[in-house]
């Protein structure tokens, strides 16, 4: 029989860095974060004279 606890522990120790990366990806794709960044932006490139060059 396979020891699933040892297998799971080995997978977690190998891919521990993937969980924070997935959380950040989900945060950046969320409507809440996009709204927060949109409101915090000091200006829009559309309002800049001569944009796009």
PDBQT receptor file of N, H, CA, C and O in Angstrom, charges set to zero:
ATOM      1  N   UNK A   1       0.842  -1.182   0.000  1.00  0.00    +0.000 N 
ATOM      2  CA  UNK A   1       0.000   0.000   0.000  1.00  0.00    +0.000 C 
ATOM      3  C   UNK A   1       0.893   1.253   0.000  1.00  0.00    +0.000 C 
ATOM      4  O   UNK A   1       1.934   1.271   0.655  1.00  0.00    +0.000 OA
ATOM      5  N   UNK A   2       0.491   2.274  -0.719  1.00  0.00    +0.000 N 
ATOM      6  H   UNK A   2      -0.355   2.259  -1.252  1.00  0.00    +0.000 HD
ATOM      7  CA  UNK A   2       1.253   3.511  -0.829  1.00  0.00    +0.000 C 
ATOM      8  C   UNK A   2       0.974   4.396   0.381  1.00  0.00    +0.000 C 
ATOM      9  O   UNK A   2      -0.177   4.586   0.773  1.00  0.00    +0.000 OA
ATOM     10  N   UNK A   3       2.032   4.929   0.961  1.00  0.00    +0.000 N 
ATOM     11  H   UNK A   3       2.967   4.775   0.642  1.00  0.00    +0.000 HD
ATOM     12  CA  UNK A   3       1.888   5.856   2.078  1.00  0.00    +0.000 C 
ATOM     13  C   UNK A   3       1.581   7.240   1.503  1.00  0.00    +0.000 C 
ATOM     14  O   UNK A   3       2.489   7.955   1.081  1.00  0.00    +0.000 OA
ATOM     15  N   UNK A   4       0.314   7.610   1.488  1.00  0.00    +0.000 N 
ATOM     16  H   UNK A   4      -0.424   7.029   1.832  1.00  0.00    +0.000 HD
ATOM     17  CA  UNK A   4      -0.089   8.873   0.862  1.00  0.00    +0.000 C 
ATOM     18  C   UNK A   4       0.433  10.084   1.625  1.00  0.00    +0.000 C 
ATOM     19  O   UNK A   4       0.662  11.135   1.026  1.00  0.00    +0.000 OA
ATOM     20  N   UNK A   5       0.622   9.959   2.926  1.00  0.00    +0.000 N 
ATOM     21  H   UNK A   5       0.436   9.105   3.413  1.00  0.00    +0.000 HD
ATOM     22  CA  UNK A   5       1.161  11.073   3.718  1.00  0.00    +0.000 C 
ATOM     23  C   UNK A   5       2.574  11.428   3.305  1.00  0.00    +0.000 C 
ATOM     24  O   UNK A   5       2.921  12.604   3.195  1.00  0.00    +0.000 OA
ATOM     25  N   UNK A   6       3.392  10.406   3.076  1.00  0.00    +0.000 N 
ATOM     26  H   UNK A   6       3.110   9.451   3.165  1.00  0.00    +0.000 HD
ATOM     27  CA  UNK A   6       4.778  10.652   2.654  1.00  0.00    +0.000 C 
ATOM     28  C   UNK A   6       4.816  11.217   1.241  1.00  0.00    +0.000 C 
ATOM     29  O   UNK A   6       5.630  12.089   0.937  1.00  0.00    +0.000 OA
ATOM     30  N   UNK A   7       3.940  10.722   0.385  1.00  0.00    +0.000 N 
ATOM     31  H   UNK A   7       3.279  10.014   0.632  1.00  0.00    +0.000 HD
ATOM     32  CA  UNK A   7       3.876  11.226  -0.989  1.00  0.00    +0.000 C 
ATOM     33  C   UNK A   7       3.444  12.687  -1.009  1.00  0.00    +0.000 C 
ATOM     34  O   UNK A   7       4.035  13.507  -1.711  1.00  0.00    +0.000 OA
ATOM     35  N   UNK A   8       2.411  13.008  -0.236  1.00  0.00    +0.000 N 
ATOM     36  H   UNK A   8       1.931  12.341   0.334  1.00  0.00    +0.000 HD
ATOM     37  CA  UNK A   8       1.920  14.380  -0.158  1.00  0.00    +0.000 C 
ATOM     38  C   UNK A   8       2.982  15.304   0.416  1.00  0.00    +0.000 C 
ATOM     39  O   UNK A   8       3.165  16.423  -0.063  1.00  0.00    +0.000 OA
ATOM     40  N   UNK A   9       3.680  14.833   1.443  1.00  0.00    +0.000 N 
ATOM     41  H   UNK A   9       3.531  13.924   1.832  1.00  0.00    +0.000 HD
ATOM     42  CA  UNK A   9       4.743  15.632   2.060  1.00  0.00    +0.000 C 
ATOM     43  C   UNK A   9       5.870  15.916   1.068  1.00  0.00    +0.000 C 
ATOM     44  O   UNK A   9       6.420  17.017   1.040  1.00  0.00    +0.000 OA
ATOM     45  N   UNK A  10       6.203  14.927   0.266  1.00  0.00    +0.000 N 
ATOM     46  H   UNK A  10       5.756  14.032   0.288  1.00  0.00    +0.000 HD
ATOM     47  CA  UNK A  10       7.265  15.111  -0.725  1.00  0.00    +0.000 C 
ATOM     48  C   UNK A  10       6.825  16.092  -1.815  1.00  0.00    +0.000 C 
ATOM     49  O   UNK A  10       7.625  16.911  -2.267  1.00  0.00    +0.000 OA
ATOM     50  N   UNK A  11       5.572  16.016  -2.236  1.00  0.00    +0.000 N 
ATOM     51  H   UNK A  11       4.922  15.351  -1.869  1.00  0.00    +0.000 HD
ATOM     52  CA  UNK A  11       5.066  16.955  -3.245  1.00  0.00    +0.000 C 
ATOM     53  C   UNK A  11       5.041  18.384  -2.713  1.00  0.00    +0.000 C 
ATOM     54  O   UNK A  11       5.414  19.316  -3.426  1.00  0.00    +0.000 OA
ATOM     55  N   UNK A  12       4.607  18.563  -1.477  1.00  0.00    +0.000 N 
ATOM     56  H   UNK A  12       4.304  17.806  -0.898  1.00  0.00    +0.000 HD
ATOM     57  CA  UNK A  12       4.559  19.898  -0.875  1.00  0.00    +0.000 C 
ATOM     58  C   UNK A  12       5.966  20.478  -0.744  1.00  0.00    +0.000 C 
ATOM     59  O   UNK A  12       6.184  21.661  -1.005  1.00  0.00    +0.000 OA
ATOM     60  N   UNK A  13       6.919  19.636  -0.339  1.00  0.00    +0.000 N 
ATOM     61  H   UNK A  13       6.743  18.675  -0.127  1.00  0.00    +0.000 HD
ATOM     62  CA  UNK A  13       8.283  20.150  -0.178  1.00  0.00    +0.000 C 
ATOM     63  C   UNK A  13       8.907  20.509  -1.526  1.00  0.00    +0.000 C 
ATOM     64  O   UNK A  13       9.792  21.362  -1.590  1.00  0.00    +0.000 OA
ATOM     65  N   UNK A  14       8.454  19.868  -2.596  1.00  0.00    +0.000 N 
ATOM     66  H   UNK A  14       7.735  19.175  -2.543  1.00  0.00    +0.000 HD
ATOM     67  CA  UNK A  14       8.987  20.163  -3.924  1.00  0.00    +0.000 C 
ATOM     68  C   UNK A  14       8.336  21.407  -4.528  1.00  0.00    +0.000 C 
ATOM     69  O   UNK A  14       9.017  22.227  -5.144  1.00  0.00    +0.000 OA
ATOM     70  N   UNK A  15       7.031  21.549  -4.355  1.00  0.00    +0.000 N 
ATOM     71  H   UNK A  15       6.478  20.883  -3.855  1.00  0.00    +0.000 HD
ATOM     72  CA  UNK A  15       6.289  22.625  -5.016  1.00  0.00    +0.000 C 
ATOM     73  C   UNK A  15       5.751  23.667  -4.029  1.00  0.00    +0.000 C 
ATOM     74  O   UNK A  15       4.684  24.236  -4.261  1.00  0.00    +0.000 OA
ATOM     75  N   UNK A  16       6.472  23.926  -2.931  1.00  0.00    +0.000 N 
ATOM     76  H   UNK A  16       7.338  23.464  -2.742  1.00  0.00    +0.000 HD
ATOM     77  CA  UNK A  16       6.007  24.886  -1.941  1.00  0.00    +0.000 C 
ATOM     78  C   UNK A  16       5.920  26.293  -2.508  1.00  0.00    +0.000 C 
ATOM     79  O   UNK A  16       5.098  27.086  -2.050  1.00  0.00    +0.000 OA
ATOM     80  N   UNK A  17       6.732  26.616  -3.478  1.00  0.00    +0.000 N 
ATOM     81  H   UNK A  17       7.400  25.971  -3.851  1.00  0.00    +0.000 HD
ATOM     82  CA  UNK A  17       6.781  27.960  -4.059  1.00  0.00    +0.000 C 
ATOM     83  C   UNK A  17       5.596  28.227  -4.989  1.00  0.00    +0.000 C 
ATOM     84  O   UNK A  17       5.313  29.378  -5.320  1.00  0.00    +0.000 OA
ATOM     85  N   UNK A  18       4.906  27.171  -5.409  1.00  0.00    +0.000 N 
ATOM     86  H   UNK A  18       5.136  26.236  -5.140  1.00  0.00    +0.000 HD
ATOM     87  CA  UNK A  18       3.819  27.331  -6.363  1.00  0.00    +0.000 C 
ATOM     88  C   UNK A  18       2.563  27.933  -5.722  1.00  0.00    +0.000 C 
ATOM     89  O   UNK A  18       1.828  28.668  -6.383  1.00  0.00    +0.000 OA
ATOM     90  N   UNK A  19       2.313  27.634  -4.460  1.00  0.00    +0.000 N 
ATOM     91  H   UNK A  19       2.910  27.038  -3.924  1.00  0.00    +0.000 HD
ATOM     92  CA  UNK A  19       1.119  28.142  -3.786  1.00  0.00    +0.000 C 
ATOM     93  C   UNK A  19       1.099  29.672  -3.697  1.00  0.00    +0.000 C 
ATOM     94  O   UNK A  19       0.088  30.264  -4.074  1.00  0.00    +0.000 OA
ATOM     95  N   UNK A  20       2.155  30.349  -3.222  1.00  0.00    +0.000 N 
ATOM     96  H   UNK A  20       2.976  29.868  -2.916  1.00  0.00    +0.000 HD
ATOM     97  CA  UNK A  20       2.119  31.817  -3.216  1.00  0.00    +0.000 C 
ATOM     98  C   UNK A  20       2.018  32.414  -4.620  1.00  0.00    +0.000 C 
ATOM     99  O   UNK A  20       1.404  33.464  -4.807  1.00  0.00    +0.000 OA
ATOM    100  N   UNK A  21       2.615  31.749  -5.599  1.00  0.00    +0.000 N 
ATOM    101  H   UNK A  21       3.114  30.895  -5.447  1.00  0.00    +0.000 HD
ATOM    102  CA  UNK A  21       2.538  32.220  -6.978  1.00  0.00    +0.000 C 
ATOM    103  C   UNK A  21       1.101  32.156  -7.498  1.00  0.00    +0.000 C 
ATOM    104  O   UNK A  21       0.645  33.075  -8.178  1.00  0.00    +0.000 OA
ATOM    105  N   UNK A  22       0.396  31.083  -7.180  1.00  0.00    +0.000 N 
ATOM    106  H   UNK A  22       0.767  30.337  -6.627  1.00  0.00    +0.000 HD
ATOM    107  CA  UNK A  22      -1.000  30.953  -7.586  1.00  0.00    +0.000 C 
ATOM    108  C   UNK A  22      -1.889  31.977  -6.875  1.00  0.00    +0.000 C 
ATOM    109  O   UNK A  22      -2.818  32.521  -7.472  1.00  0.00    +0.000 OA
ATOM    110  N   UNK A  23      -1.600  32.231  -5.615  1.00  0.00    +0.000 N 
ATOM    111  H   UNK A  23      -0.846  31.789  -5.130  1.00  0.00    +0.000 HD
ATOM    112  CA  UNK A  23      -2.381  33.228  -4.865  1.00  0.00    +0.000 C 
ATOM    113  C   UNK A  23      -2.173  34.620  -5.453  1.00  0.00    +0.000 C 
ATOM    114  O   UNK A  23      -3.133  35.374  -5.611  1.00  0.00    +0.000 OA
ATOM    115  N   UNK A  24      -0.934  34.967  -5.777  1.00  0.00    +0.000 N 
ATOM    116  H   UNK A  24      -0.153  34.355  -5.649  1.00  0.00    +0.000 HD
ATOM    117  CA  UNK A  24      -0.660  36.274  -6.397  1.00  0.00    +0.000 C 
ATOM    118  C   UNK A  24      -1.315  36.383  -7.771  1.00  0.00    +0.000 C 
ATOM    119  O   UNK A  24      -1.856  37.433  -8.117  1.00  0.00    +0.000 OA
ATOM    120  N   UNK A  25      -1.272  35.320  -8.544  1.00  0.00    +0.000 N 
ATOM    121  H   UNK A  25      -0.832  34.467  -8.262  1.00  0.00    +0.000 HD
ATOM    122  CA  UNK A  25      -1.920  35.322  -9.852  1.00  0.00    +0.000 C 
ATOM    123  C   UNK A  25      -3.416  35.544  -9.740  1.00  0.00    +0.000 C 
ATOM    124  O   UNK A  25      -3.995  36.311 -10.510  1.00  0.00    +0.000 OA
ATOM    125  N   UNK A  26      -4.045  34.874  -8.780  1.00  0.00    +0.000 N 
ATOM    126  H   UNK A  26      -3.574  34.252  -8.154  1.00  0.00    +0.000 HD
ATOM    127  CA  UNK A  26      -5.482  35.049  -8.564  1.00  0.00    +0.000 C 
ATOM    128  C   UNK A  26      -5.795  36.458  -8.090  1.00  0.00    +0.000 C 
ATOM    129  O   UNK A  26      -6.816  37.029  -8.473  1.00  0.00    +0.000 OA
ATOM    130  N   UNK A  27      -4.926  37.025  -7.260  1.00  0.00    +0.000 N 
ATOM    131  H   UNK A  27      -4.096  36.561  -6.949  1.00  0.00    +0.000 HD
ATOM    132  CA  UNK A  27      -5.128  38.393  -6.782  1.00  0.00    +0.000 C 
ATOM    133  C   UNK A  27      -5.043  39.396  -7.924  1.00  0.00    +0.000 C 
ATOM    134  O   UNK A  27      -5.877  40.295  -8.031  1.00  0.00    +0.000 OA
ATOM    135  N   UNK A  28      -4.029  39.239  -8.781  1.00  0.00    +0.000 N 
ATOM    136  H   UNK A  28      -3.351  38.509  -8.694  1.00  0.00    +0.000 HD
ATOM    137  CA  UNK A  28      -3.855  40.173  -9.895  1.00  0.00    +0.000 C 
ATOM    138  C   UNK A  28      -4.987  40.080 -10.903  1.00  0.00    +0.000 C 
ATOM    139  O   UNK A  28      -5.283  41.069 -11.574  1.00  0.00    +0.000 OA
ATOM    140  N   UNK A  29      -5.630  38.929 -11.034  1.00  0.00    +0.000 N 
ATOM    141  H   UNK A  29      -5.390  38.126 -10.489  1.00  0.00    +0.000 HD
ATOM    142  CA  UNK A  29      -6.718  38.754 -11.981  1.00  0.00    +0.000 C 
ATOM    143  C   UNK A  29      -8.074  39.168 -11.413  1.00  0.00    +0.000 C 
ATOM    144  O   UNK A  29      -9.054  39.244 -12.153  1.00  0.00    +0.000 OA
ATOM    145  N   UNK A  30      -8.143  39.437 -10.109  1.00  0.00    +0.000 N 
ATOM    146  H   UNK A  30      -7.347  39.375  -9.508  1.00  0.00    +0.000 HD
ATOM    147  CA  UNK A  30      -9.425  39.739  -9.479  1.00  0.00    +0.000 C 
ATOM    148  C   UNK A  30      -9.907  41.144  -9.839  1.00  0.00    +0.000 C 
ATOM    149  O   UNK A  30      -9.112  42.054 -10.073  1.00  0.00    +0.000 OA
ATOM    150  N   UNK A  31     -11.212  41.292  -9.877  1.00  0.00    +0.000 N 
ATOM    151  H   UNK A  31     -11.858  40.553  -9.687  1.00  0.00    +0.000 HD
ATOM    152  CA  UNK A  31     -11.809  42.587 -10.176  1.00  0.00    +0.000 C 
ATOM    153  C   UNK A  31     -11.501  43.591  -9.062  1.00  0.00    +0.000 C 
ATOM    154  O   UNK A  31     -11.335  44.780  -9.332  1.00  0.00    +0.000 OA
ATOM    155  N   UNK A  32     -11.424  43.129  -7.834  1.00  0.00    +0.000 N 
ATOM    156  H   UNK A  32     -11.559  42.163  -7.614  1.00  0.00    +0.000 HD
ATOM    157  CA  UNK A  32     -11.123  44.013  -6.714  1.00  0.00    +0.000 C 
ATOM    158  C   UNK A  32      -9.749  44.662  -6.888  1.00  0.00    +0.000 C 
ATOM    159  O   UNK A  32      -9.611  45.871  -6.704  1.00  0.00    +0.000 OA
ATOM    160  N   UNK A  33      -8.741  43.878  -7.236  1.00  0.00    +0.000 N 
ATOM    161  H   UNK A  33      -8.853  42.896  -7.385  1.00  0.00    +0.000 HD
ATOM    162  CA  UNK A  33      -7.388  44.403  -7.390  1.00  0.00    +0.000 C 
ATOM    163  C   UNK A  33      -7.305  45.348  -8.580  1.00  0.00    +0.000 C 
ATOM    164  O   UNK A  33      -6.644  46.384  -8.504  1.00  0.00    +0.000 OA
ATOM    165  N   UNK A  34      -7.970  45.003  -9.679  1.00  0.00    +0.000 N 
ATOM    166  H   UNK A  34      -8.507  44.161  -9.741  1.00  0.00    +0.000 HD
ATOM    167  CA  UNK A  34      -7.957  45.877 -10.854  1.00  0.00    +0.000 C 
ATOM    168  C   UNK A  34      -8.626  47.211 -10.545  1.00  0.00    +0.000 C 
ATOM    169  O   UNK A  34      -8.175  48.256 -11.015  1.00  0.00    +0.000 OA
ATOM    170  N   UNK A  35      -9.701  47.181  -9.756  1.00  0.00    +0.000 N 
ATOM    171  H   UNK A  35     -10.067  46.332  -9.374  1.00  0.00    +0.000 HD
ATOM    172  CA  UNK A  35     -10.352  48.420  -9.354  1.00  0.00    +0.000 C 
ATOM    173  C   UNK A  35      -9.485  49.238  -8.427  1.00  0.00    +0.000 C 
ATOM    174  O   UNK A  35      -9.448  50.465  -8.526  1.00  0.00    +0.000 OA
ATOM    175  N   UNK A  36      -8.787  48.571  -7.526  1.00  0.00    +0.000 N 
ATOM    176  H   UNK A  36      -8.817  47.575  -7.445  1.00  0.00    +0.000 HD
ATOM    177  CA  UNK A  36      -7.889  49.264  -6.604  1.00  0.00    +0.000 C 
ATOM    178  C   UNK A  36      -6.759  49.947  -7.350  1.00  0.00    +0.000 C 
ATOM    179  O   UNK A  36      -6.439  51.102  -7.066  1.00  0.00    +0.000 OA
ATOM    180  N   UNK A  37      -6.158  49.260  -8.287  1.00  0.00    +0.000 N 
ATOM    181  H   UNK A  37      -6.418  48.323  -8.518  1.00  0.00    +0.000 HD
ATOM    182  CA  UNK A  37      -5.069  49.836  -9.072  1.00  0.00    +0.000 C 
ATOM    183  C   UNK A  37      -5.603  50.957  -9.976  1.00  0.00    +0.000 C 
ATOM    184  O   UNK A  37      -4.944  51.982 -10.146  1.00  0.00    +0.000 OA
ATOM    185  N   UNK A  38      -6.772  50.766 -10.544  1.00  0.00    +0.000 N 
ATOM    186  H   UNK A  38      -7.307  49.933 -10.406  1.00  0.00    +0.000 HD
ATOM    187  CA  UNK A  38      -7.355  51.784 -11.412  1.00  0.00    +0.000 C 
ATOM    188  C   UNK A  38      -7.661  53.077 -10.673  1.00  0.00    +0.000 C 
ATOM    189  O   UNK A  38      -7.504  54.164 -11.229  1.00  0.00    +0.000 OA
ATOM    190  N   UNK A  39      -8.100  52.964  -9.419  1.00  0.00    +0.000 N 
ATOM    191  H   UNK A  39      -8.228  52.081  -8.968  1.00  0.00    +0.000 HD
ATOM    192  CA  UNK A  39      -8.390  54.161  -8.630  1.00  0.00    +0.000 C 
ATOM    193  C   UNK A  39      -7.118  54.816  -8.112  1.00  0.00    +0.000 C 
ATOM    194  O   UNK A  39      -7.092  56.029  -7.900  1.00  0.00    +0.000 OA
ATOM    195  N   UNK A  40      -6.072  54.041  -7.906  1.00  0.00    +0.000 N 
ATOM    196  H   UNK A  40      -6.093  53.057  -8.078  1.00  0.00    +0.000 HD
ATOM    197  CA  UNK A  40      -4.841  54.577  -7.331  1.00  0.00    +0.000 C 
ATOM    198  C   UNK A  40      -3.917  55.178  -8.383  1.00  0.00    +0.000 C 
ATOM    199  O   UNK A  40      -2.960  55.872  -8.043  1.00  0.00    +0.000 OA
ATOM    200  N   UNK A  41      -4.196  54.917  -9.648  1.00  0.00    +0.000 N 
ATOM    201  H   UNK A  41      -4.974  54.353  -9.924  1.00  0.00    +0.000 HD
ATOM    202  CA  UNK A  41      -3.341  55.445 -10.718  1.00  0.00    +0.000 C 
ATOM    203  C   UNK A  41      -3.439  56.963 -10.764  1.00  0.00    +0.000 C 
ATOM    204  O   UNK A  41      -4.548  57.496 -10.811  1.00  0.00    +0.000 OA
ATOM    205  N   UNK A  42      -2.324  57.673 -10.752  1.00  0.00    +0.000 N 
ATOM    206  H   UNK A  42      -1.424  57.240 -10.714  1.00  0.00    +0.000 HD
ATOM    207  CA  UNK A  42      -2.385  59.139 -10.721  1.00  0.00    +0.000 C 
ATOM    208  C   UNK A  42      -2.831  59.758 -12.041  1.00  0.00    +0.000 C 
ATOM    209  O   UNK A  42      -3.380  60.859 -12.044  1.00  0.00    +0.000 OA
ATOM    210  N   UNK A  43      -2.608  59.078 -13.154  1.00  0.00    +0.000 N 
ATOM    211  H   UNK A  43      -2.162  58.183 -13.152  1.00  0.00    +0.000 HD
ATOM    212  CA  UNK A  43      -3.013  59.613 -14.448  1.00  0.00    +0.000 C 
ATOM    213  C   UNK A  43      -3.222  58.462 -15.414  1.00  0.00    +0.000 C 
ATOM    214  O   UNK A  43      -2.849  57.320 -15.145  1.00  0.00    +0.000 OA
ATOM    215  N   UNK A  44      -3.815  58.785 -16.518  1.00  0.00    +0.000 N 
ATOM    216  H   UNK A  44      -4.118  59.713 -16.736  1.00  0.00    +0.000 HD
ATOM    217  CA  UNK A  44      -4.008  57.794 -17.565  1.00  0.00    +0.000 C 
ATOM    218  C   UNK A  44      -3.165  58.195 -18.760  1.00  0.00    +0.000 C 
ATOM    219  O   UNK A  44      -3.019  59.382 -19.051  1.00  0.00    +0.000 OA
ATOM    220  N   UNK A  45      -2.615  57.223 -19.444  1.00  0.00    +0.000 N 
ATOM    221  H   UNK A  45      -2.734  56.259 -19.208  1.00  0.00    +0.000 HD
ATOM    222  CA  UNK A  45      -1.820  57.531 -20.622  1.00  0.00    +0.000 C 
ATOM    223  C   UNK A  45      -2.682  58.127 -21.740  1.00  0.00    +0.000 C 
ATOM    224  O   UNK A  45      -2.161  58.779 -22.644  1.00  0.00    +0.000 OA
ATOM    225  N   UNK A  46      -3.988  57.906 -21.680  1.00  0.00    +0.000 N 
ATOM    226  H   UNK A  46      -4.412  57.376 -20.945  1.00  0.00    +0.000 HD
ATOM    227  CA  UNK A  46      -4.883  58.485 -22.674  1.00  0.00    +0.000 C 
ATOM    228  C   UNK A  46      -4.956  59.999 -22.557  1.00  0.00    +0.000 C 
ATOM    229  O   UNK A  46      -5.199  60.690 -23.547  1.00  0.00    +0.000 OA
ATOM    230  N   UNK A  47      -4.745  60.525 -21.335  1.00  0.00    +0.000 N 
ATOM    231  H   UNK A  47      -4.548  59.964 -20.531  1.00  0.00    +0.000 HD
ATOM    232  CA  UNK A  47      -4.814  61.976 -21.119  1.00  0.00    +0.000 C 
ATOM    233  C   UNK A  47      -3.511  62.686 -21.406  1.00  0.00    +0.000 C 
ATOM    234  O   UNK A  47      -3.474  63.917 -21.420  1.00  0.00    +0.000 OA
ATOM    235  N   UNK A  48      -2.437  61.944 -21.635  1.00  0.00    +0.000 N 
ATOM    236  H   UNK A  48      -2.467  60.944 -21.623  1.00  0.00    +0.000 HD
ATOM    237  CA  UNK A  48      -1.139  62.539 -21.864  1.00  0.00    +0.000 C 
ATOM    238  C   UNK A  48      -1.062  63.088 -23.299  1.00  0.00    +0.000 C 
ATOM    239  O   UNK A  48      -1.330  62.349 -24.246  1.00  0.00    +0.000 OA
ATOM    240  N   UNK A  49      -0.704  64.357 -23.476  1.00  0.00    +0.000 N 
ATOM    241  H   UNK A  49      -0.486  64.958 -22.707  1.00  0.00    +0.000 HD
ATOM    242  CA  UNK A  49      -0.594  64.897 -24.831  1.00  0.00    +0.000 C 
ATOM    243  C   UNK A  49       0.496  64.176 -25.624  1.00  0.00    +0.000 C 
ATOM    244  O   UNK A  49       1.588  63.928 -25.112  1.00  0.00    +0.000 OA
ATOM    245  N   UNK A  50       0.197  63.857 -26.836  1.00  0.00    +0.000 N 
ATOM    246  H   UNK A  50      -0.689  64.059 -27.252  1.00  0.00    +0.000 HD
ATOM    247  CA  UNK A  50       1.166  63.202 -27.692  1.00  0.00    +0.000 C 
ATOM    248  C   UNK A  50       1.256  61.710 -27.489  1.00  0.00    +0.000 C 
ATOM    249  O   UNK A  50       2.174  61.075 -28.008  1.00  0.00    +0.000 OA
ATOM    250  N   UNK A  51       0.318  61.122 -26.740  1.00  0.00    +0.000 N 
ATOM    251  H   UNK A  51      -0.428  61.638 -26.318  1.00  0.00    +0.000 HD
ATOM    252  CA  UNK A  51       0.345  59.687 -26.520  1.00  0.00    +0.000 C 
ATOM    253  C   UNK A  51      -0.655  59.025 -27.426  1.00  0.00    +0.000 C 
ATOM    254  O   UNK A  51      -1.769  59.546 -27.484  1.00  0.00    +0.000 OA
ATOM    255  N   UNK A  52      -0.429  58.010 -28.101  1.00  0.00    +0.000 N 
ATOM    256  H   UNK A  52       0.476  57.586 -28.054  1.00  0.00    +0.000 HD
ATOM    257  CA  UNK A  52       0.863  57.357 -28.323  1.00  0.00    +0.000 C 
ATOM    258  C   UNK A  52       1.688  58.119 -29.342  1.00  0.00    +0.000 C 
ATOM    259  O   UNK A  52       1.158  58.849 -30.180  1.00  0.00    +0.000 OA
ATOM    260  N   UNK A  53       2.966  57.937 -29.255  1.00  0.00    +0.000 N 
ATOM    261  H   UNK A  53       3.397  57.344 -28.574  1.00  0.00    +0.000 HD
ATOM    262  CA  UNK A  53       3.893  58.677 -30.102  1.00  0.00    +0.000 C 
ATOM    263  C   UNK A  53       3.873  58.103 -31.496  1.00  0.00    +0.000 C 
ATOM    264  O   UNK A  53       4.588  58.586 -32.373  1.00  0.00    +0.000 OA
TER     265      UNK A  53
